[in-house]
Amino acid sequence: MSSSYFGSYKLSLILFLTMLFLTGYLSLYSYDRTKDESYQNFAEHSESLVEEILEREQSYLTILRGTKGFFGASEVVTQDEWNSYVAEYDIENRFKGIQGLVFAPVVPKENLTSHENTYRQLLSRKDYSVLSEGSKDYYIPMVYIEPFTGTNPDAVGLDMAQKGQREDAIITAIKSGEVSNSGKLYLRQKSAVDEDPGFILYAPLYRNENGTNTLSNTEAIILLGFKMEKFLDGIFPFNDKLTRIAIYDGQIDANSLLYINHQGNPGEMVYERSIQIANKNWILKFEGDYGYGLNALERYSPYLIAVIGLLISGFVGLLLYFANTREQRAKKMANRMLQSFTKEKKVAEEERNKIKTIIDSLSDGLIVTDAHGIVIRINPIVTQILGFTEKELLGKDYKKIFPVYDSFGKTLDSELFPIQYVLQNGKKFTHIEKTFYYKNTSGLLVPVSISASPIKLEGEIIGVAQVFRDITELERIDRAKTEFVSLASHQLRTPLTAIGWYTEMLLDDRKSIPEKYQTFLDEIQEGSRRMVELVDALLNVSRIELGSFAVDPVDVSVNELIKEIQEEVSVLIKEKKINIVTNCNPDKIIYRADKSLLKIIVSNLVVNAIKYSDHGSVVEASFDYEKEFILQVKDKGRGIPEQDQKHIFEKMFRATNALTTDTTGTGLGLYIIKAIVEQANGSISFVSEENKGTTFTVVLPKGGMLEKEGSKPLI
C-alpha cells in the first residue's frame, strides 16, 4: 500500500476521534443544560402556583375583613340584612372554596338567656339555643352561616369556645387583633364526619377598636372554614403527573400533611417553598420529573446531538478517506447533510411560530422595544385596549406613541416611564400596585398596571419587555368605594356637629353643672371635635379622589393668611411654647389661589411642624415669590425615620415615631396636600433626618392656581 493511503487513513482516524470527543462533550453539555432548563421551568411553574394560592388567600381575607366591617357598622344585623349581604357578594358561587363563613357573637354567661331570645327573633327560629358541652363563663355560638346548605344549618348555635386547637386560635386572634389560622384540623358538625383535612381563619370584632385586645372587649368572631381540597380547587388537578404537590402545616411529617394531589413514586426534581397563611407557616413541596416544560426536541436534544455527532463523525471520516476515489458518494453525503440542516431550520422556524402564538395568546398587553426604545413587537391585546394598529406602532419611539399620564391627564416625565426606568437602571420595574394611564385613539384615559423587565444577551441589555393590564373595572370598584366613604362621611358630619354645639351650650353654663359631669362634657366635646376633623379629612380625600372639588382662585394676601393660621393654632403654640418665625420675599405677597386650598397646605405643614417639635423650639415658615411661589416650613423636631420616608405621602400612613408623639392624627394631611399641589401643577418635597428636623418645600406656578369647576369645595 502506498504512503498516501496510510496518511489518508491516519488523518481520517484522527479527525474521527476528534469528532467523537466533541460529540460526547456537546452531548453532556446539552444534557446538563436541558436538566437545568427543566428545573428552572419546574421552579417557575411551582412559583406561579404559589402565587395563585396567595392570591386566593387574599381574596378570602377580603371577604373576611369585609364581613367584619359589615357587622361592625351595625349594632344588630337581621337575617334579611345578612341574606342581602351574602347575595350581593354572591359568596357561594364566587368563592366556592369556602366551607363556611360564620358570624359568632361572644356571649358572657349572664347574657346567655337574653342572647337566645334576641336571636330567636332575628333568625325567626323559635328553637334556637346555644349548643355547648356545659356551663362556662362565655360562649361563642355560630349564628349566621354561609353557605346555608348541607350540614351547615345544623351548626347554628354550636359553641366554638371549646378547649383545644380552635379555642387557641380564637384567643390568638383576639390578643393580636389580626387574622389567626387554626392550623390543620378536621371540620366536623354534630354527627357529620368529614375525614378531609382543612383549616379555619378567625378575625376578632371588637366592641371598642381603641380598647384592649381582650375577650371582654370582643363583640364577635368572624371565621372562614375551608376544606383543603375545595380551597385549592382549580389550582392543582388531582394525580397531576407533571406537578405533584404536598402541603404541610409547619413541618414535613405525616401528621402535618394538609393536602396531596398524587399517589406514587417521588419525583426526580423537588422544589420546596414556605408561605405564610395568616399566622401559620405552610410548606409546599413540589415534585416533578426531568424534562418538565420542554418539548420533545428539547428533551431528547442530548441524544440527538450524540446520534447526529456520531453520524457526522462517521461521514467526515469516510469522506476524507474516500476523497480521491469516491467523489459521487461524497456528493450524496453532502446532500444528506444539507437535508439535515434544512430540517433543523424548519424546526427553528416552528419554534419561532410557537413563541409568536404564545405571545399573541397573552391576556395582557405586551410591548417589546430594542435598546434604544424603538417598538419592535406588540401583541393583539395592545391594539384592542388602545385602538392603534400594529402599523402605527412598530418602528416608533415608545416615548412618542406610549406616553404615560397621571390621573389628571398630565404627561409624566419620561424618566418615570417604566420602559425608560429599565433602560436606565437595568432592573425590573414591578410596581404593579401603582396606577398609570395611557390614552386610546378616542383620547380617553385607560388605567393600567405596568411591569417591565430587561432583555439581556451576554449581560448587555438589548431591549425591554413591558406587560400592562387594563384595570378599568378595578378603578370603577375603587371609585364606588370612595363614593361610599364620601356619602357615609357626609351623613356623619351633621350629627357630630350637633353634638359639638349642644355640648358647647351646656359648657357655657359650667357653674350649674357638677364638676365630674363637666369632665364628661369636656371629653365629649374633644371627642366630637376629633371625629369632625376625621370626617372632614375623609370628605376631602373622597372629593380629591372623585375629582369633584372646586378651585376658585382669588388674590390672597399671604401675610394675612399666615396671621390667620397663627391665631387659629395660638393655643397649641402657647402650650408648646413654640416660636413661629415667618419670612416673606418680597415683604408683602399677593398670590392668586383658592384661599381655602392654600390655607389647607400652609396650615397642615405648620401644625405638623408644631406637633412634632420639642417644647420651646423654633418653626420657620418662608415664602418666596420671585420666579415661582415657594413655601418652606422648617422645624427642628423629631424628623421622619429613613425607612418611613418613601411612604410619607401615602393615604392613612403615619411615621413610626409620630404614633408615639401624637396618637390623634389621621395620616391624611400630607396625602391631601400632595393631591392639591399636584392638581395645581406644583410639586412638594422634603428633607428630613431623624431627631434633627424636617423641611417641607412646596413649589406652585407663578401664574397661580387655575380655576376648576366642582360640585363642592374642600373643607
C-alpha positions as CSV (number, residue, x, y, z in Angstrom):
1,M,0.0,0.0,0.0
2,S,1.2,3.5,-0.8
3,S,2.2,6.0,1.9
4,S,-0.6,8.3,0.7
5,Y,-3.1,5.5,1.7
6,F,-1.7,5.3,5.3
7,G,-1.6,9.1,5.5
8,S,-5.2,9.4,4.5
9,Y,-6.1,6.6,7.0
10,K,-4.4,8.3,9.9
11,L,-5.9,11.7,9.1
12,S,-9.3,10.2,8.9
13,L,-8.9,8.3,12.2
14,I,-7.6,11.5,14.0
15,L,-10.5,13.5,12.7
16,F,-13.0,10.8,13.5
17,L,-11.7,10.5,17.1
18,T,-11.8,14.3,17.5
19,M,-15.3,14.5,16.2
20,L,-16.3,11.7,18.7
21,F,-14.7,13.7,21.6
22,L,-16.6,16.9,20.5
23,T,-19.8,14.9,20.1
24,G,-19.5,13.5,23.7
25,Y,-18.7,16.9,25.1
26,L,-21.6,18.6,23.4
27,S,-24.0,15.8,24.3
28,L,-23.0,16.0,28.0
29,Y,-23.2,19.8,27.9
30,S,-26.6,19.7,26.3
31,Y,-27.8,17.2,28.9
32,D,-26.7,19.4,31.8
33,R,-28.3,22.4,30.2
34,T,-31.6,20.6,29.4
35,K,-31.7,19.4,33.0
36,D,-31.1,23.0,34.3
37,E,-33.8,24.4,32.0
38,S,-36.2,21.7,33.1
39,Y,-35.7,22.5,36.7
40,Q,-36.0,26.2,36.0
41,N,-39.3,25.7,34.2
42,F,-40.5,23.5,37.1
43,A,-39.5,26.1,39.7
44,E,-41.2,28.9,37.8
45,H,-44.4,26.9,37.3
46,S,-44.3,26.0,41.1
47,E,-43.9,29.7,41.9
48,S,-46.9,30.6,39.7
49,L,-49.0,28.0,41.6
50,V,-47.7,29.5,44.9
51,E,-48.8,33.0,43.7
52,E,-52.3,31.6,42.8
53,I,-52.6,30.2,46.4
54,L,-51.6,33.6,47.9
55,E,-53.9,35.5,45.6
56,R,-56.8,33.2,46.6
57,E,-55.9,33.7,50.3
58,Q,-56.0,37.5,49.8
59,S,-59.4,37.3,48.1
60,Y,-60.8,35.3,51.0
61,L,-59.2,37.6,53.6
62,T,-61.0,40.4,51.7
63,I,-64.3,38.6,52.3
64,L,-63.4,38.1,56.0
65,R,-62.5,41.7,56.6
66,G,-65.5,42.9,54.6
67,T,-67.8,40.8,56.7
68,K,-66.1,42.1,59.8
69,G,-66.7,45.7,58.6
70,F,-70.4,44.8,57.7
71,F,-71.1,43.6,61.3
72,G,-69.0,46.4,62.8
73,A,-71.1,49.0,61.0
74,S,-74.4,47.9,62.7
75,E,-75.4,47.3,66.2
76,V,-77.8,44.5,65.2
77,V,-77.9,42.6,61.9
78,T,-81.1,40.9,60.9
79,Q,-81.4,37.7,58.9
80,D,-82.7,39.7,55.9
81,E,-79.7,42.0,56.0
82,W,-77.3,39.1,56.3
83,N,-79.0,37.4,53.3
84,S,-78.7,40.6,51.3
85,Y,-75.0,40.9,52.1
86,V,-74.1,37.4,51.0
87,A,-76.3,37.7,47.9
88,E,-74.6,40.9,46.9
89,Y,-71.2,39.3,47.1
90,D,-72.5,36.0,45.7
91,I,-70.2,34.2,48.2
92,E,-71.5,30.7,47.5
93,N,-70.8,30.9,43.7
94,R,-67.8,33.3,43.5
95,F,-65.8,31.8,46.4
96,K,-66.6,28.1,46.1
97,G,-63.6,27.1,48.4
98,I,-65.4,28.4,51.5
99,Q,-66.8,25.6,53.7
100,G,-68.4,28.2,55.9
101,L,-68.4,32.0,56.5
102,V,-69.7,32.4,60.1
103,F,-70.6,35.3,62.4
104,A,-70.3,34.2,66.1
105,P,-71.0,36.7,68.9
106,V,-69.1,36.5,72.2
107,V,-71.8,35.9,74.9
108,P,-71.0,36.2,78.6
109,K,-72.8,33.6,80.8
110,E,-75.0,36.2,82.4
111,N,-76.3,37.3,78.9
112,L,-77.0,33.8,77.6
113,T,-80.8,33.9,78.0
114,S,-81.0,37.5,76.5
115,H,-78.9,36.4,73.6
116,E,-81.0,33.3,72.8
117,N,-84.2,35.4,73.0
118,T,-82.8,38.1,70.7
119,Y,-81.6,35.7,68.0
120,R,-84.8,33.6,68.1
121,Q,-86.4,36.8,66.8
122,L,-83.6,37.8,64.4
123,L,-83.3,34.3,62.9
124,S,-87.1,33.5,63.1
125,R,-86.2,30.3,64.8
126,K,-88.1,29.6,68.0
127,D,-86.0,26.5,68.7
128,Y,-82.7,28.5,68.6
129,S,-80.4,27.8,71.6
130,V,-76.7,27.7,72.3
131,L,-75.3,24.2,72.0
132,S,-72.4,23.8,74.4
133,E,-70.7,21.0,76.4
134,G,-71.5,22.6,79.7
135,S,-71.7,25.8,81.7
136,K,-68.9,28.2,81.2
137,D,-68.0,31.9,81.7
138,Y,-68.6,32.7,78.0
139,Y,-69.9,31.2,74.8
140,I,-69.2,31.8,71.1
141,P,-72.2,30.4,69.3
142,M,-72.3,30.3,65.4
143,V,-75.3,32.5,64.4
144,Y,-75.1,33.4,60.7
145,I,-73.5,30.9,58.3
146,E,-73.0,31.0,54.6
147,P,-73.5,28.8,52.5
148,F,-76.6,27.8,54.4
149,T,-76.6,24.3,52.7
150,G,-75.6,20.7,53.5
151,T,-74.8,20.2,57.2
152,N,-74.2,24.0,57.8
153,P,-77.7,24.7,59.1
154,D,-77.2,22.1,61.8
155,A,-74.3,24.1,63.1
156,V,-76.4,27.2,64.0
157,G,-76.0,27.7,67.8
158,L,-73.0,25.4,68.1
159,D,-70.5,26.9,70.7
160,M,-67.0,27.4,69.3
161,A,-65.4,28.1,72.7
162,Q,-64.3,24.6,73.3
163,K,-60.9,23.7,74.7
164,G,-58.3,22.7,72.1
165,Q,-57.0,23.9,68.8
166,R,-60.0,26.0,67.8
167,E,-60.1,28.0,71.1
168,D,-56.3,28.5,71.0
169,A,-56.7,30.1,67.5
170,I,-59.6,32.3,68.7
171,I,-57.6,33.6,71.7
172,T,-54.6,34.3,69.4
173,A,-56.8,36.3,67.1
174,I,-58.3,38.3,70.0
175,K,-54.9,39.1,71.6
176,S,-53.2,40.0,68.3
177,G,-56.0,41.8,66.7
178,E,-55.1,40.0,63.4
179,V,-56.5,37.1,61.4
180,S,-55.5,33.8,63.1
181,N,-55.1,30.4,61.4
182,S,-56.3,27.3,63.3
183,G,-53.7,25.1,61.6
184,K,-54.6,21.6,60.3
185,L,-57.9,20.2,61.6
186,Y,-60.8,18.1,60.5
187,L,-64.1,20.0,60.1
188,R,-67.0,18.2,61.8
189,Q,-70.5,19.4,62.5
190,K,-72.5,17.4,65.0
191,S,-72.8,13.9,63.8
192,A,-71.4,14.6,60.3
193,V,-67.9,13.1,59.8
194,D,-65.5,14.6,57.4
195,E,-62.2,13.0,57.0
196,D,-60.8,15.6,54.7
197,P,-58.3,18.0,56.5
198,G,-58.8,21.7,56.4
199,F,-58.3,24.9,58.4
200,I,-60.2,27.9,59.8
201,L,-59.4,31.6,59.7
202,Y,-60.6,33.7,62.7
203,A,-60.9,37.5,62.9
204,P,-62.0,39.4,66.0
205,L,-64.6,42.2,66.0
206,Y,-64.0,44.5,69.0
207,R,-66.7,46.4,70.8
208,N,-64.3,49.4,71.0
209,E,-61.5,49.4,68.4
210,N,-59.4,51.7,70.6
211,G,-59.9,49.4,73.6
212,T,-57.8,46.5,74.8
213,N,-57.4,43.2,72.8
214,T,-59.3,41.1,75.4
215,L,-62.2,38.7,75.4
216,S,-64.3,41.2,77.4
217,N,-63.8,43.8,74.6
218,T,-64.6,41.3,71.8
219,E,-68.1,41.6,70.3
220,A,-67.9,38.7,68.0
221,I,-65.6,36.3,66.0
222,I,-65.8,36.2,62.2
223,L,-64.5,32.9,60.8
224,L,-63.9,31.2,57.4
225,G,-63.7,27.5,57.3
226,F,-62.1,25.6,54.4
227,K,-61.5,22.1,53.2
228,M,-58.1,22.0,51.6
229,E,-59.4,20.2,48.5
230,K,-62.0,22.9,48.0
231,F,-59.7,25.7,48.9
232,L,-57.2,24.6,46.2
233,D,-59.9,23.6,43.7
234,G,-58.9,24.7,40.2
235,I,-55.2,25.2,41.1
236,F,-53.9,21.6,41.5
237,P,-55.6,18.8,39.4
238,F,-55.5,15.5,41.3
239,N,-52.9,13.0,40.3
240,D,-51.1,15.5,38.1
241,K,-48.1,13.6,36.8
242,L,-46.3,16.8,35.7
243,T,-46.6,18.7,39.0
244,R,-47.0,16.7,42.2
245,I,-47.6,18.7,45.4
246,A,-47.9,18.1,49.1
247,I,-48.8,20.8,51.6
248,Y,-47.7,20.6,55.2
249,D,-48.7,22.7,58.2
250,G,-45.5,23.9,59.9
251,Q,-43.3,20.9,59.3
252,I,-42.9,18.0,56.9
253,D,-44.4,14.9,58.5
254,A,-47.5,12.7,58.1
255,N,-49.4,14.4,61.0
256,S,-48.9,17.8,59.4
257,L,-50.0,16.8,55.9
258,L,-52.8,19.1,54.7
259,Y,-53.1,18.2,51.1
260,I,-51.5,15.9,48.5
261,N,-52.5,15.5,44.8
262,H,-50.6,12.4,43.9
263,Q,-50.1,8.8,44.8
264,G,-46.9,7.1,43.7
265,N,-43.2,7.3,43.5
266,P,-41.3,10.6,44.4
267,G,-40.3,12.9,41.5
268,E,-36.8,13.4,40.2
269,M,-37.0,17.2,41.0
270,V,-38.0,18.7,44.3
271,Y,-38.9,22.3,44.9
272,E,-39.9,23.5,48.4
273,R,-41.5,26.8,49.3
274,S,-42.7,28.2,52.6
275,I,-45.7,30.6,52.6
276,Q,-47.5,32.5,55.4
277,I,-51.3,31.9,55.7
278,A,-52.3,34.3,58.4
279,N,-50.1,33.4,61.4
280,K,-49.3,29.8,60.2
281,N,-46.4,28.7,58.0
282,W,-47.2,26.3,55.3
283,I,-44.5,24.2,53.5
284,L,-45.3,23.4,49.8
285,K,-43.3,20.5,48.4
286,F,-43.4,20.2,44.6
287,E,-42.1,17.2,42.8
288,G,-41.7,16.6,39.1
289,D,-39.7,14.7,36.5
290,Y,-36.8,15.9,34.3
291,G,-37.9,17.2,31.0
292,Y,-40.7,19.4,32.6
293,G,-41.8,22.2,30.4
294,L,-39.7,21.1,27.4
295,N,-40.9,19.9,24.1
296,A,-39.8,16.6,22.6
297,L,-37.0,18.2,20.7
298,E,-35.6,19.9,23.8
299,R,-35.9,16.8,26.0
300,Y,-34.1,14.5,23.5
301,S,-31.6,17.1,22.2
302,P,-28.6,15.5,24.1
303,Y,-29.3,12.1,22.4
304,L,-30.0,13.8,19.1
305,I,-26.7,15.6,19.3
306,A,-24.9,12.3,20.2
307,V,-26.6,10.5,17.2
308,I,-26.0,13.3,14.8
309,G,-22.5,13.8,16.0
310,L,-21.7,10.1,15.5
311,L,-23.2,10.2,12.1
312,I,-21.3,13.4,11.1
313,S,-18.1,11.9,12.6
314,G,-18.5,8.8,10.5
315,F,-19.4,10.8,7.5
316,V,-16.5,13.1,7.8
317,G,-14.1,10.2,8.3
318,L,-15.4,8.3,5.3
319,L,-15.4,11.4,3.2
320,L,-11.8,12.1,3.9
321,Y,-10.8,8.5,3.4
322,F,-12.6,8.2,0.1
323,A,-12.0,11.8,-1.1
324,N,-9.8,10.9,-4.1
325,T,-11.8,7.9,-5.3
326,R,-15.4,8.2,-4.3
327,E,-16.4,11.7,-5.4
328,Q,-20.0,10.7,-6.2
329,R,-20.5,9.2,-2.7
330,A,-19.2,12.4,-1.1
331,K,-21.8,14.4,-3.1
332,K,-24.6,12.2,-1.8
333,M,-23.4,12.6,1.8
334,A,-23.3,16.4,1.3
335,N,-26.9,16.3,0.1
336,R,-27.9,14.4,3.2
337,M,-26.2,16.9,5.4
338,L,-28.0,19.7,3.6
339,Q,-31.3,18.0,4.2
340,S,-30.4,17.6,7.9
341,F,-29.7,21.4,8.1
342,T,-32.9,22.2,6.2
343,K,-34.8,20.1,8.8
344,E,-33.2,21.9,11.7
345,K,-34.0,25.2,10.1
346,K,-37.6,24.1,9.8
347,V,-37.7,23.1,13.4
348,A,-36.3,26.5,14.4
349,E,-39.0,28.3,12.3
350,E,-41.6,26.1,14.0
351,E,-40.2,27.2,17.4
352,R,-40.4,30.9,16.4
353,N,-44.0,30.4,15.3
354,K,-44.8,28.7,18.6
355,I,-43.4,31.6,20.5
356,K,-45.4,34.1,18.4
357,T,-48.6,32.1,19.1
358,I,-47.9,32.2,22.9
359,I,-47.3,36.0,22.8
360,D,-50.4,36.6,20.8
361,S,-52.4,34.5,23.3
362,L,-51.5,36.6,26.3
363,S,-54.4,38.3,28.0
364,D,-52.3,41.3,28.9
365,G,-50.8,43.9,26.6
366,L,-47.2,43.2,25.6
367,I,-44.8,45.9,24.2
368,V,-41.2,45.0,23.3
369,T,-38.6,47.6,22.4
370,D,-34.9,47.5,21.4
371,A,-32.1,49.0,23.5
372,H,-32.9,52.5,22.0
373,G,-36.6,52.4,23.0
374,I,-37.9,51.6,19.4
375,V,-41.0,49.4,19.4
376,I,-40.2,46.1,17.7
377,R,-43.2,44.0,18.8
378,I,-46.7,44.2,20.3
379,N,-49.4,41.6,20.8
380,P,-53.0,42.0,19.7
381,I,-54.2,43.0,23.2
382,V,-52.4,46.3,22.8
383,T,-54.5,47.2,19.8
384,Q,-57.7,46.0,21.5
385,I,-57.1,48.2,24.6
386,L,-55.7,51.3,22.9
387,G,-57.2,51.1,19.4
388,F,-53.9,51.7,17.5
389,T,-52.9,49.4,14.6
390,E,-49.7,47.4,14.6
391,K,-48.5,49.5,11.6
392,E,-49.0,52.8,13.6
393,L,-46.8,51.5,16.5
394,L,-43.9,49.3,15.1
395,G,-40.6,51.1,14.5
396,K,-41.6,54.2,16.5
397,D,-40.1,55.7,19.6
398,Y,-42.1,54.4,22.6
399,K,-42.0,57.8,24.3
400,K,-43.9,59.4,21.5
401,I,-46.6,56.7,20.9
402,F,-46.9,55.4,24.5
403,P,-46.7,58.5,26.8
404,V,-47.7,57.7,30.4
405,Y,-50.2,60.0,32.1
406,D,-51.3,60.6,35.7
407,S,-55.0,60.5,36.8
408,F,-55.4,64.2,35.9
409,G,-54.3,63.6,32.3
410,K,-50.9,65.2,32.8
411,T,-48.0,63.6,31.0
412,L,-45.4,62.2,33.3
413,D,-41.7,63.0,32.9
414,S,-40.1,60.4,30.5
415,E,-37.7,59.3,33.3
416,L,-40.8,58.0,35.2
417,F,-41.9,55.8,32.3
418,P,-41.4,52.1,33.2
419,I,-39.5,51.3,30.0
420,Q,-37.2,54.2,30.5
421,Y,-36.6,53.1,34.1
422,V,-35.5,49.7,32.9
423,L,-33.3,51.1,30.1
424,Q,-31.5,53.4,32.5
425,N,-31.2,51.1,35.5
426,G,-31.1,47.7,34.0
427,K,-33.6,46.5,36.7
428,K,-37.1,45.1,36.6
429,F,-40.0,47.6,37.1
430,T,-42.5,45.8,39.3
431,H,-44.7,48.5,40.9
432,I,-47.9,46.8,39.8
433,E,-49.8,48.4,42.7
434,K,-49.2,51.8,41.1
435,T,-51.8,53.0,38.5
436,F,-50.6,54.6,35.3
437,Y,-52.7,55.8,32.4
438,Y,-52.5,55.5,28.6
439,K,-54.7,57.3,26.1
440,N,-56.6,55.3,23.5
441,T,-57.4,56.5,20.0
442,S,-60.5,58.3,21.3
443,G,-58.4,60.3,23.7
444,L,-59.8,58.7,26.8
445,L,-57.5,57.7,29.7
446,V,-57.2,54.0,30.2
447,P,-55.9,53.0,33.7
448,V,-53.3,50.3,33.6
449,S,-50.9,48.4,35.9
450,I,-47.4,48.0,34.4
451,S,-44.4,45.7,34.9
452,A,-41.3,45.7,32.7
453,S,-38.1,43.6,32.5
454,P,-34.8,44.0,30.7
455,I,-34.0,41.6,27.8
456,K,-30.3,40.7,28.2
457,L,-27.8,39.0,25.9
458,E,-24.5,38.1,27.4
459,G,-25.0,40.6,30.2
460,E,-26.0,43.5,28.0
461,I,-29.5,45.0,27.6
462,I,-30.7,44.5,24.1
463,G,-34.3,45.5,24.8
464,V,-37.3,45.8,27.2
465,A,-40.4,43.7,27.5
466,Q,-43.3,45.6,29.1
467,V,-46.6,44.0,30.2
468,F,-49.6,46.1,31.1
469,R,-53.1,45.2,32.2
470,D,-56.3,47.2,31.8
471,I,-57.7,47.9,35.3
472,T,-60.7,50.0,34.3
473,E,-63.0,47.7,36.2
474,L,-60.8,47.8,39.4
475,E,-60.9,51.6,39.2
476,R,-64.6,51.6,38.9
477,I,-64.9,49.5,42.1
478,D,-62.4,51.7,43.9
479,R,-64.4,54.8,42.8
480,A,-67.6,53.2,44.2
481,K,-65.8,52.7,47.5
482,T,-64.7,56.3,47.5
483,E,-68.2,57.5,46.8
484,F,-69.5,55.3,49.7
485,V,-66.9,56.9,52.0
486,S,-68.0,60.3,50.9
487,L,-71.6,59.6,51.5
488,A,-71.0,58.0,54.9
489,S,-68.7,60.9,56.0
490,H,-71.3,63.5,54.9
491,Q,-74.1,61.7,56.8
492,L,-71.9,61.5,60.0
493,R,-70.9,65.2,59.9
494,T,-74.3,66.7,60.7
495,P,-75.0,64.7,64.0
496,L,-71.3,65.2,65.1
497,T,-71.7,69.0,64.5
498,A,-74.9,68.9,66.6
499,I,-73.2,67.1,69.4
500,G,-70.4,69.7,69.4
501,W,-73.0,72.6,69.5
502,Y,-75.1,71.1,72.3
503,T,-72.0,70.3,74.4
504,E,-70.7,73.8,74.0
505,M,-74.1,75.2,75.0
506,L,-74.0,73.0,78.2
507,L,-70.4,74.1,79.0
508,D,-71.4,77.7,78.6
509,D,-73.2,77.3,81.9
510,R,-70.4,75.4,83.8
511,K,-71.3,76.7,87.2
512,S,-74.6,74.9,87.2
513,I,-73.1,71.6,86.3
514,P,-71.3,69.3,88.8
515,E,-67.6,69.1,88.4
516,K,-67.4,65.4,87.4
517,Y,-70.1,66.0,84.7
518,Q,-68.0,68.9,83.4
519,T,-65.2,66.4,82.8
520,F,-67.5,64.1,80.9
521,L,-68.7,67.0,78.8
522,D,-65.1,68.1,78.1
523,E,-64.3,64.6,76.9
524,I,-67.4,64.5,74.7
525,Q,-66.6,67.9,73.2
526,E,-63.0,66.9,72.5
527,G,-64.0,63.5,71.1
528,S,-66.6,65.1,68.8
529,R,-64.0,67.7,67.6
530,R,-61.6,64.9,66.7
531,M,-64.4,63.0,64.9
532,V,-65.4,66.1,62.9
533,E,-61.7,66.5,61.9
534,L,-61.5,62.9,60.8
535,V,-64.8,63.1,58.9
536,D,-63.7,66.4,57.2
537,A,-60.4,64.7,56.2
538,L,-62.3,61.7,54.8
539,L,-64.6,64.0,52.9
540,N,-61.6,65.9,51.4
541,V,-60.0,62.6,50.4
542,S,-63.1,61.3,48.7
543,R,-63.6,64.7,46.8
544,I,-60.0,64.6,45.7
545,E,-60.2,61.0,44.5
546,L,-63.5,61.7,42.8
547,G,-62.2,64.9,41.3
548,S,-65.3,66.7,42.4
549,F,-63.6,69.5,44.4
550,A,-63.7,73.1,43.1
551,V,-60.8,75.5,42.6
552,D,-61.9,79.2,42.8
553,P,-58.8,81.4,42.5
554,V,-58.8,84.9,44.1
555,D,-56.0,87.3,45.1
556,V,-54.8,86.1,48.5
557,S,-52.6,88.1,50.9
558,V,-50.1,85.5,52.2
559,N,-49.1,87.8,55.1
560,E,-52.7,87.9,56.3
561,L,-53.2,84.2,55.7
562,I,-50.2,83.2,58.0
563,K,-51.5,85.6,60.7
564,E,-54.9,83.9,60.5
565,I,-53.4,80.5,60.8
566,Q,-51.3,81.6,63.8
567,E,-54.4,82.9,65.6
568,E,-56.2,79.6,65.0
569,V,-53.4,77.5,66.4
570,S,-52.4,80.0,69.1
571,V,-53.5,77.6,71.9
572,L,-51.2,74.9,70.6
573,I,-48.3,77.4,70.1
574,K,-48.7,78.7,73.7
575,E,-49.0,75.1,75.1
576,K,-45.7,74.0,73.5
577,K,-44.0,77.5,73.7
578,I,-43.2,77.4,70.0
579,N,-41.6,80.5,68.3
580,I,-43.1,80.9,64.8
581,V,-40.7,82.8,62.5
582,T,-42.0,84.0,59.1
583,N,-40.1,85.3,56.2
584,C,-41.6,86.8,53.0
585,N,-39.7,87.8,49.8
586,P,-41.0,90.4,48.9
587,D,-42.2,91.7,52.2
588,K,-45.9,91.6,51.1
589,I,-47.0,88.8,48.8
590,I,-50.3,88.6,46.9
591,Y,-50.8,85.2,45.3
592,R,-53.7,84.2,43.1
593,A,-55.0,81.0,44.6
594,D,-58.1,79.3,46.1
595,K,-57.8,80.6,49.6
596,S,-59.2,77.5,51.3
597,L,-56.8,75.2,49.4
598,L,-53.8,77.4,50.1
599,K,-54.8,77.5,53.7
600,I,-55.0,73.7,53.9
601,I,-51.5,73.4,52.6
602,V,-49.9,76.1,54.8
603,S,-51.9,75.2,58.0
604,N,-51.2,71.4,57.7
605,L,-47.5,71.9,57.3
606,V,-47.3,74.5,60.2
607,V,-49.4,72.4,62.6
608,N,-47.3,69.3,61.8
609,A,-44.1,71.2,62.5
610,I,-45.5,72.4,65.8
611,K,-46.8,69.0,66.8
612,Y,-43.6,67.1,66.2
613,S,-41.3,69.8,67.7
614,D,-40.0,69.9,71.2
615,H,-41.2,72.5,73.7
616,G,-39.5,75.9,73.2
617,S,-38.5,75.1,69.6
618,V,-38.5,77.4,66.6
619,V,-40.6,76.8,63.5
620,E,-39.7,78.7,60.3
621,A,-42.2,79.5,57.5
622,S,-40.7,81.1,54.5
623,F,-42.4,82.4,51.4
624,D,-40.6,83.4,48.1
625,Y,-42.4,84.8,45.1
626,E,-39.7,85.8,42.7
627,K,-39.8,83.2,39.9
628,E,-42.3,80.8,41.4
629,F,-44.4,80.7,44.5
630,I,-42.2,78.7,47.0
631,L,-43.3,77.8,50.5
632,Q,-40.8,76.2,53.0
633,V,-41.7,75.1,56.5
634,K,-38.7,74.1,58.6
635,D,-38.6,72.6,62.1
636,K,-36.0,71.1,64.4
637,G,-38.3,68.3,65.7
638,R,-38.2,64.5,65.6
639,G,-37.8,64.2,61.9
640,I,-39.0,61.3,59.8
641,P,-37.3,57.8,60.0
642,E,-35.5,56.9,56.8
643,Q,-37.5,53.7,56.3
644,D,-40.8,55.7,56.5
645,Q,-39.8,58.5,54.1
646,K,-40.9,56.7,50.9
647,H,-44.4,56.2,52.3
648,I,-45.0,59.6,53.9
649,F,-47.4,60.9,51.2
650,E,-49.5,57.7,51.2
651,K,-53.0,57.7,52.4
652,M,-53.5,56.8,56.1
653,F,-49.7,56.4,56.7
654,R,-48.1,57.8,59.8
655,A,-44.4,57.6,60.7
656,T,-43.5,55.2,63.5
657,N,-42.2,58.0,65.8
658,A,-45.3,60.1,65.1
659,L,-47.5,57.4,66.6
660,T,-45.9,57.9,70.0
661,T,-45.9,61.7,69.8
662,D,-49.5,62.3,68.6
663,T,-51.9,59.4,68.8
664,T,-54.8,61.5,67.3
665,G,-53.5,62.0,63.8
666,T,-55.4,60.6,60.8
667,G,-52.5,60.1,58.3
668,L,-54.4,62.0,55.7
669,G,-52.9,65.5,55.9
670,L,-49.8,65.1,53.7
671,Y,-51.8,62.9,51.2
672,I,-54.4,65.8,50.8
673,I,-51.6,68.4,50.5
674,K,-49.8,66.4,47.8
675,A,-53.1,66.0,45.8
676,I,-53.9,69.7,46.0
677,V,-50.3,70.7,44.9
678,E,-50.3,68.3,42.0
679,Q,-53.7,69.5,40.9
680,A,-52.3,73.0,40.8
681,N,-49.4,71.7,38.6
682,G,-47.0,72.2,41.5
683,S,-44.6,69.9,43.4
684,I,-43.9,69.0,47.1
685,S,-40.7,67.6,48.5
686,F,-39.0,67.3,51.8
687,V,-35.6,66.7,53.5
688,S,-35.6,65.0,56.9
689,E,-33.2,63.5,59.4
690,E,-34.5,61.7,62.5
691,N,-34.2,63.6,65.7
692,K,-32.8,66.7,63.8
693,G,-35.8,68.1,62.0
694,T,-37.7,68.3,58.7
695,T,-38.0,70.9,55.9
696,F,-41.0,70.7,53.5
697,T,-40.9,72.6,50.3
698,V,-43.9,73.4,48.1
699,V,-43.5,74.9,44.7
700,L,-46.6,76.4,42.9
701,P,-46.7,78.0,39.4
702,K,-46.0,81.8,39.3
703,G,-49.3,82.4,37.5
704,G,-51.3,80.9,40.4
705,M,-53.9,78.2,40.6
706,L,-56.1,77.5,37.6
707,E,-59.9,77.7,38.1
708,K,-61.6,74.3,38.2
709,E,-65.3,73.6,38.4
710,G,-66.5,71.2,41.0
711,S,-69.6,70.3,43.0
712,K,-68.1,71.1,46.4
713,P,-65.0,72.8,47.9
714,L,-62.5,71.1,50.2
715,I,-63.2,71.7,53.9
